[in-house]
Amino acid sequence: MKKFILPVLAIIYTSLAFGQHTFKAIIKDSESKELLLGATAILQGTTNGASANQNGYLEIKNIPDGKQTIIFSYVGYQEKKNTFLFPLIQTDPFIILLSAAEGEELEEVVISSTRSSRTIDNIPTRIEAISGEELEEKGNMKPGDIRMMLNESTGIQTQQTSATSYNSSIRIQGLDGKYTQILKDGYPLYAGFSGGLSLLQIAPLDLKQVEVIKGASSTLYGGGAIAGLVNLVSKTPEEERELSFMLNGTSALGLDVSGFYAKKNDKIGTTIFASYNAGTAYDPSDIGFTAIPEFTRYTVNPKLFVYFNDKTTLNAGVNTTIEKRIGGDIKYIENKGNETHSYFEKNNTNRYSAQLGLDHTINDNSKWSFKNSLSYYDRSIEIPSFKFSGVQLSSFNEATYHYKVENSEWISGLNLWTDKFTQDKFDASEAVDYHYTTIGGFVQNTWNATEKFILETGLRGDYQNEYGFFALPRISGLLKVNPKLSLRLGGGLGYKTPTVFTEDAERIQFRNVLPIDISNTEAEKSVGGNFDINYRTSLSDKMSFSINTLFFYTEIKNPLILTATTENLYEFQQPNGSIDTKGIETNVKLTYGDLKLFVGYTLADVNEHYNGISTKFPLVAKHRLNNVLMYEIEDSLKMGLEAYYFSPQELNNGAKGKEYWLFGFMVEKIWDSFSIFINFENFGDTRQTKFDTIYSGTITNPTFRDIYAPVDGFVINGGLKLKL
């Protein structure tokens, strides 16, 4: 019997083995024949599938005998179904050609913030990108700056630091704005003193994409990216000329005029962005103080591209921003001031920076790049009987080498930063000057371990002239469970070089703030990690669904705290303790035909821990809800309805703010060369002055409270966009 059973089992196992087959294919664009990295194939009626690697190649294993239908898909392309008879006669990979979906753009979302040039679906580091039509829609709502664009993203909150001048900073996952690094095309142009007004001085018309990395990113870009980084990616010239203009006006008597030009010729390319932005003093609450200050701003950003050959490109650009801004007592600003109506806050800004970049491709596998920037920032802040001003000079130099083989990508580089601030002297107080120099080196590897698993590892070493050496490792992994489900896990270390330029110091205009005692202060250090789950599927021919959930945690050890002394001065102290943030972000997208529904939820639990006592970190909405419903007819009409919820926030004085909702509605009608738009922002007229106060004391000598809700209320803006 034993001699009979064993051969039968062997035959059965052999049959099962031969009854499971492998399908191999290379996915290409039907017209250009370009490889489609990240295209998916799935066996119909199952979750068995695969994604194309960097060579466009994929394999589906364990396919049973008989006729089987395989569904091929890729973002921006028509879905394709092919039926095959298994076992296959052909042994070579099948060439599958996908055609562009009607009306869809084929532009892939390629990410630059991770220093590699991969699509967003093939990067282990979790990236969020605002691009294309979404970027244009958010630009309609606030054409003069990027504050609203970021504030309406899940997990990001912009914090207003001045009740009368609108100054704001960005908070990622509830952490103070000083822990977020803002870049422009990879250049760190908005740090230190120059970060105080940055969100209000960046217009979005010349942006191609906004990339956000949440969590420790110091390994990629050095100190300052503890909470994350925001990289503003500018448009580059194409062979087809782009000439566009935007004119926008508001019911609060604001005006935005901007223009953008781009053109690439054989050897030379050019982009030019210019804008004029103005605001009129506006007090919708009739409390006597400006909710929107009076301001004028001029911005000019020309950039030149030189294409020496198909391997070497040089780009050089200049950024210029000049602004005068005054908020305060509205009667004073309207030239009706007297001894009672005399409070004001003036901000005058001159920002100049120059950038130079050189890219050279050595061969198909390697290239090197060089970047340099020089920045000059001159700002003065003046209130009655006090003025703070100074000049910040900074420079950035970076050389990188990029090497790529079949399944692995290496990037290494060296950096040199300098940052010098010199305060203007008006009295006998001690200046808050500093002069920092940081030398750094980094190496990063992205390894396609298998078709389903990609691993990214990095290590940076920085030497800072005042605070010593920092070793910053990071690791991220991407697991593509199947074409519908992917998982990311990552973490790393970070650090922040101390400066006096924080939200708390900005809130009091740096008055009576003492310089940092470097000899008794350490750099702030952090450790953090995140895990996210991404799932997307087609529910029908017209309906699709996707959900992404992120779990995050970051701890900052021995943070610097601005503390009042008995002599009515403010000094930065570093008590034994920590700040940590933990929580969840969930984004849901449901598409049905021309309708799109976006729902985002943020849970940010941020706490301070000192001397065994834990307290809530101020000015953080623990619960936030973002809801956006879009209706869009391609190249014809866009309509959007928004609703945002903010839960109560702890305030610096120990009180608690009120919860509130914000509502908005936007319509844009599009023709061939122009469009008109109108936006009803905060049409529920939510204002902090309706349910809470913004100051105590007298109108002559006010003490302003924390601003945790809008103060400008319901504002309508609308305008015209031209594309010539």
LINSUL-V910734 format. One record per backbone hydrogen bond with DSSP energy under -1.0 kcal/mol. CO is the residue of the C=O (numbers start at 1). NH is the residue of the N-H. Records with the same first field share a line. If there is no record, write none. Layout:
CO: NH + NH
This chain:
1: 5
2: 6
4: 8
5: 9
6: 10
7: 11
8: 12
9: 13
10: 14
11: 15
12: 16
13: 17
14: 18
15: 19
17: 20
21: 63
23: 60
24: 94
25: 58
26: 96
27: 36
28: 98
29: 33
34: 29
36: 39
39: 52
40: 73
41: 50
42: 71
43: 46
48: 43
50: 41
52: 38
53: 56
56: 27
57: 53
58: 25
60: 23
63: 21
66: 86
68: 84
69: 44
70: 82
71: 42
72: 80
73: 40
74: 77
76: 101
80: 72
82: 70
84: 68
86: 66
94: 26
96: 28
98: 30
99: 78
101: 104
108: 110
109: 120
112: 115
118: 111
119: 122
128: 212
130: 210
131: 134
132: 136
133: 137
134: 138
135: 139
136: 140
138: 142
146: 150
147: 151
148: 152
150: 153
153: 156
155: 173
157: 171
159: 169
167: 161 + 162
169: 159
171: 157
172: 175
176: 179
177: 180
179: 227
181: 230
183: 232
184: 187
187: 184 + 189
191: 194
192: 195
193: 196
198: 201
199: 146
204: 207
206: 235
209: 233
210: 130
211: 231
212: 128
213: 229
217: 221
218: 222
225: 217
227: 215
228: 181
229: 213
230: 183
231: 211
232: 185
233: 208 + 209
238: 264
242: 262
243: 724
244: 260
245: 722
246: 258
247: 720
248: 256
249: 718
250: 253
254: 250
255: 278
256: 248
257: 276
258: 246
259: 274
260: 244
261: 272
262: 242
263: 270
267: 307
268: 265
269: 305
270: 263
271: 303
272: 261
273: 301
274: 259
275: 299
276: 257
277: 297
278: 255
279: 295
282: 291 + 292
288: 330
292: 282
294: 326
295: 279
296: 324
297: 277
298: 322
299: 275
300: 320
301: 273
302: 318
303: 271
304: 316
305: 269
306: 314
311: 361
312: 308 + 309
313: 359
314: 306
315: 357
316: 304
317: 355
319: 353
320: 300
321: 351
322: 298
323: 349
324: 296
325: 347
326: 294
327: 345
328: 290
329: 333
330: 334
331: 336
332: 335
340: 342
343: 329
345: 327
346: 382
347: 325
348: 380
349: 323
350: 378
351: 321
352: 376
353: 319
354: 374
355: 317
356: 372
357: 315
358: 370
359: 313
360: 368
365: 404
366: 362 + 363
367: 402
368: 360
369: 400
370: 358
371: 398
372: 356
373: 396
374: 354
375: 394
376: 352
377: 392
378: 350
379: 390
380: 348
381: 388
382: 346
383: 386
386: 383
388: 381
389: 424
390: 379
391: 422
392: 377
393: 420
394: 375
395: 418
396: 373
397: 416
398: 371
399: 414
400: 369
401: 412
402: 367
403: 410
407: 448
408: 405
409: 446
410: 403
411: 444
412: 401
413: 442
414: 399
415: 440
416: 397
417: 438
418: 395
419: 436
420: 393
421: 434
422: 391
434: 421
436: 419
437: 465
438: 417
439: 463
440: 415
441: 461
442: 413
443: 459
444: 411
445: 457
446: 409
447: 449 + 455
452: 480
453: 450
454: 478
455: 447
456: 476
457: 445
458: 474
459: 443
460: 472
461: 441
462: 470
463: 439
464: 468
468: 464
470: 462
472: 460
473: 493
474: 458
475: 491
476: 456
477: 489
478: 454
479: 481 + 487
484: 536
485: 482
486: 534
487: 479
488: 532
489: 477
490: 530
491: 475
492: 528
494: 526
495: 224
496: 524
500: 502
502: 506
503: 507
505: 510
506: 509
508: 511
510: 513
512: 570
516: 518
517: 520
518: 521
524: 496
525: 557
526: 494
527: 555
528: 492
529: 553
530: 490
531: 551
532: 488
533: 549
534: 486
535: 547
537: 545
542: 593
543: 539 + 540
544: 591
545: 537
546: 589
547: 535
548: 587
549: 533
550: 585
551: 531
552: 583
553: 529
554: 581
555: 527
556: 579
557: 525
561: 573
563: 571
565: 568
569: 565
570: 514
571: 563
573: 561
577: 558
578: 609
579: 556
580: 607
581: 554
582: 605
583: 552
584: 603
585: 550
586: 601
587: 548
588: 599
589: 546
590: 597
591: 544
592: 595
594: 632
595: 592
596: 630
597: 590
598: 628
599: 588
600: 626
601: 586
602: 624
603: 584
605: 582
606: 617
607: 580
608: 615
609: 578
610: 613
613: 610
615: 608
622: 604
623: 647
624: 602
625: 645
626: 600
627: 643
628: 598
629: 641
630: 596
631: 639
633: 636 + 637
636: 670
637: 633
638: 668
639: 631
640: 666
641: 629
642: 664
643: 627
644: 662
645: 625
646: 660
649: 657
650: 619
651: 654
655: 651
660: 646
662: 644
663: 683
664: 642
665: 680
666: 640
667: 678
668: 638
669: 676
673: 723
674: 671
675: 721
676: 669
677: 719
678: 667
679: 717
680: 665
681: 715
682: 685
687: 690
688: 692
694: 705
696: 703
703: 696
710: 688
715: 681
716: 251
717: 679
718: 249
719: 677
720: 247
721: 675
722: 245
